[in-house]
Amino acid sequence: LAKTTQPISMDSYEGQEVNITCSHNNIATNDYITWYQQFPSQGPRFIIQGYKTKVTNEVASLFIPADRKSSTLSLPRVSLSDTAVYYCLVGSRAGGGNKLTFGTGTQLKVEL
Amino acid sequence: EAQVTQNPRYLITVTGKKLTVTCSQNMNHEYMSWYRQDPGLGLRQIYYSMNVEVTDKGDVPEGYKVSRKEKRNFPLILESPSPNQTSLYFCASSSLSYPLRTGGAIEAFFGQGTRLTVV
């Protein structure tokens, strides 16, 4: 599985847009990029996935450049409730394996 | 509502006293797994199962056992707990079937966690 690198922590204020970048230089052709969110004392929650270009859902946007060696999770107009750890994962269900390899994630702290 | 349910949420036990943490999912998922989360180490996979009666070791299986007798249940067993197994444990499930809205991406559903303390 491709290793990912993301900032350990980020701080923001309510109403701002937050962009968290993840690098994954060794991403394989079959790999998808997936982001999970974890609140304190809760299990991680899937928030978005993508393979290439841009993906947007009701929670976030995911930008993936053509070389796919990095990706950026964008959270529009964050609120206090977006304070959480965000994990970038790279992998694929190809071959029947659903193992998730988590790094230490990015601790996002949103303040008033 | 799609759910993964773990019990108990909190558990304090003594060294050597066998315990079981239960996990149940209602999504008919084939794949289930257990993770432990420790400060600075992130989530690490303990065991996983790709279907009934099919289980295999993850990255940190020592001191743990699992079973998969029914598709919905995947209990984690600590036969002789030790203090180094004090941790936050998560059960997760996901589908192995195609097609899915996430394509090749893995969308796993996690339980609320079990905070285990072994004294």
Interface residues (C-beta under 8 A of the other chain):
Chain A: N30 D31 Y32 I33 T34 S41 Q42 G43 P44 R45 F46 Q49 G50 Y51 Y87 L89 G91 S92 R93 A94 G96 N98 K99 L100 T101 F102 G103 T104 G105
Chain B: V4 Y31 S33 Y35 G40 L41 G42 L43 R44 Q45 Y48 M50 G58 L88 F90 A92 S94 L96 T102 G103 G104 A105 I106 E107 A108 F109 F110 G111 Q112 G113 R115
